[in-house]
Amino acid sequence: MRPAAADPAAGAEPVDGIRHLGREVRGLRKARGYTLAVLARESGLSVGYLSLLERDLATPSINALYAISRALGVTVSWFFAAGGAPEGERDFVVRRVRRRRLDYSAGIVDELLSPTLAGTLELLSSRFPPGASSGDAPYTHVGEEAGVVIRGRLELWVDGRVFSLEAGDSFGFPSTLPHRYSNPGTEEAEVIWAITPPSF
């Protein structure tokens, strides 16, 4: 159950590592394809408040941050995964223990390898349990994607064609072509995925 998100600035206290929070919210919002108005509607917060937050001119309450994270499909901890990184490497390096993670109902796990979502390129590590898939229906979006299978097997459908890929095989295609994927094997598959623009 989502806690009340009204009066987000009330009682807000600065938190260590939160100074980059606005940039993280904006990057994830844009990667999701949301406007400020959509995020406002989904979170129950005002457009004006979210605009201030994204420019690091406001510090959110716990309730507000929880509402934002739910609207964007992540946990609150996602925003703090990079918080412990040294200032000099935060924008350039992602340590394995600080990867941001998304878990999907099919058991697929995505970990963000890019330091931020503010650029034009996104790098992901995706793990697929046996039988997991992106769904029966292909989908499309703006951009391009490419990847390499690190271990296991990946079945990739692109524009009506089916490709069976194994460890060491790589791929690339315009994301505007209908596509979907699955793991037809009996062991977990891992794929390193590059996507532009970011759509994490």
C-alpha positions, 0 to 999 in steps of 0.5 A: 500500500502506498503511503500518503504523498501529500505535502512532500516537503513537510519534515524533509531532512537532507540525507547523505548521498541525496544531492544527486537524487534529482538527476537520478529521478530525471534520468529514470523518468526519461528512460521510462518515457514519462513526462513530468505530468505523467510522473505527477499523475502516477505519484500524486505529487505536483509537477512544480514540486517534481521539477524542483526535485529534479533540479536538486532544489528540493529534498524529498520526504520518505513518503514522496520518494516512495511515491516516485519510486513506485511510479517509476517501477523501482524500489527506493533503494534504487536511488541510493545504489550509487550513493556510496561511490567516491565523488571522483568515480560516481559519473564514470564507474559502476562497482559490482556491489552498487549495480541498480537492479530491477526484478520482473515477474518472469524471473528476469533480472536487469542490472544497470551497468551504466553510471547514469541514465543521463546519456544516450547509451544504456548498458545492462546485464540481463539474467533469464531463468530457464523458460523466461521470456519478454512475453508472447507479444513482440514490442517496439520502441525508438532506438537501437539495441545490441548485445552479447550472450555471456552464458546460456542460450537466448532465442531472439525474435526480430521482425518475424525472424527467429535466431537461436543464440549461444554463449559468445554470439552477439546481435544488433537491430533497430528497436523499431522492429517488432522483437521479443526474446526468451531463454529456451535452455535448462540453465540461466542465460546472461546477456549484456545489452546495449540500448540507445536511447536508455529505456531501463 
